[in-house]
Amino acid sequence: MTESRIRPIVMPKWGLSMSEGKVTGWLMKLGATVKVGDELLEVETEKIASVVEAGDQGTLRRIIGEPQTVYPVKALLGVLADDEASDSEIDAYVASYVTPAAAEEEEEAGPQYLVAELPSGTVRYAKRGEGDAAIVLIHGLGGDLDNWLFNIDALAKRASVYALDLPGHGQSSKTIADPTLRGLARALIQFMDEVGIEDAHLVGHSLGGAIAMQTALDAPDRVRSLALIGSAGLGPEINSGYIDAFVTAGSRRELKPVLQHLFAKKELVSRQLVDDVLKYKRLDGVDEALRKLTSSLFTGGRQQALPGAVLRDADIPIMVIWGEDDEIIPAKHAATLIGKARTHVIAGAGHMVQMEAANAVNALLEEHVGAGR
Amino acid sequence: MARKISMKDAINEAIDLEMRRDPTVILMGEDVVGGTGSPGEADAWGGVLGVTKGLYAKHGKRLMDTPLSESAYVGAAIGAAACGMRPIAELMFIDFMGVCFDEIFNQAAKFKYMFGGKAQTPVVIRTMVGAGFRAAAQHSQMLTPIFTHIPGLKVVCPSNAYDAKGLLIQSIRDNDPVIFCEHKNLYAHESDVPAEAYTIPFGEANVVREGKDATIVAYGLMVHKALEAAEALAKEKVAVDVIDLRTLSPIDWDTVIESVENTGRLVVVDEAHPRCSIATDVAAYVGQNAFGALRAGAQMVTAPHTPVPFSPALEDLYIPSSGAIVAAVRRTLASGEGAGGHRKAS
């Protein structure tokens, strides 16, 4: 089949609200040999700039996306093909390519955001995919479900993926009934009850990782596996300077250098990203929620709850993923569960490794969830 | 939930949320309820353009229709504020403010100072500003500079729905008198607005677009004209910073100076008249405090020194246009040090 030898490079969809993106430049030359995971081109959206990595291998036979030009999601930006594919076959492929309309996509995917009413308040979440296995994505302190914008759709190919805004975060209620790890784990279990998830693979980033571990300890029958990304709860150290500055920063000028600690590639912290975090921080109740959480969880600049140590004896598959240049929680904590968990430290990425090295993290998560099924 | 709503609805929502949160928040003005006393019509109007529509049904007697006497009810609101309430007085058009200057300038703005800090006046005076509504010379002015001139008053002029909601909530919670200026031609403008309450601090300008070649400072409707101009200039490979001041008193000098230090060129856009305006204020401040950063003289784009014309054709000419802003940016790029877009290597 010709089609199988010709593969499109399309404008990715990063996050639920992305409808278009701007090509800022190609990192591969026409005719280059491309391996899976190679960096092909750079794309910028309102929210973030990132690199499109190759999902297939082949020769880069066509470059269609022009730099500094905006394209809709799924628009054809380039073509990868084996050398056997003829130029006329490729031209025919390009000519017949139709960008799927955004409206159809939306209908297919259902509503962007959903809401669950829990005893402790309202929780906003997104659901993608229809697979039998459930995956729940749990963001970290000060984050929201959009922290998974590069991951949620990739994972949804074979599972039902849920990403929630934790209490006090995103567009969930800003009141936090119980700011301890146990309290947050209880909120997660209530969420799973409410939306009808019997058991799930929990994927937690940072504080979300600690919540996932606590949930596995408190409700082991609800947790099929754990994937811990730059996770809290595996050692006492944490960058308390970052935590304090994140909580107190009140302006764009103050916040930008703080957020840069989250990434190895500092230029990823765009104006829009800073603005979005600032808009969140200015909602009524957020300041109090963040102060409550940090004073309960990180008293004296140390992580107070370390569920990781207890998990060593638990009968549950665990994967640990870290960005080597993590400036918030040191990558050495990845060693805490060595022997028990499969551990991957990714070079060139910081605390937000699931964003900075999205393809690598997605591949690891798919493998992990597949194995734990 | 973030959703797109109009600036008019964002203002309504801000008042509603603050009335729920704080029982001392009250609203008074001409027709803010509309038709009180006429059976079945109690919530008919909601102000001259319907901004407060629906609030009477939710908050009843905390909204009050007043007689057509601005000096009386603005004075009443200021007095109530000094006695512990947080009143919002809606004064249809800023053009009518003249009849209550004593209450605003000589009372509200002075209480804290005259009583040694023992009195505070948490009043918000909401009012419509700006031209382009075919409402003639007495209903179309941009009188923001007059209020900005007076110490003791805070002056706010949002450019979009998100800012309007956060700045109005901040205004209501603020303990000083605030003149909250709503551009009538922005009421229908929509942006993403969270349903929850939030505040935007005073004295924080918003950099709405970034560029290295020149700085455009604007507020209110002029932010949109500046963005149109920036879009046109981008086609000529000229990249500009566009700064939305958001609040005129206090004003965020740091952001303006920081930008001019990067670009070396300044264009200030103001829908007010050219003399003693926000434009002259910003140009003078930068000239005095960042002269060394300027590569060329500051340019001002303002309305002319005339009343707002009633003739639609003339009114359209009166309002500073994006074309006039583009021309001003070109003027500053063509003059002074490194003119013609070629920077001197330094």
Boltz contact constraints between the chains, C-beta under 6 A:
constraints:
  - contact:
      token1: [A, 171]
      token2: [B, 1]
      max_distance: 6.0
  - contact:
      token1: [A, 282]
      token2: [B, 198]
      max_distance: 6.0
  - contact:
      token1: [A, 282]
      token2: [B, 199]
      max_distance: 6.0
  - contact:
      token1: [A, 283]
      token2: [B, 196]
      max_distance: 6.0
  - contact:
      token1: [A, 283]
      token2: [B, 198]
      max_distance: 6.0
  - contact:
      token1: [A, 284]
      token2: [B, 197]
      max_distance: 6.0
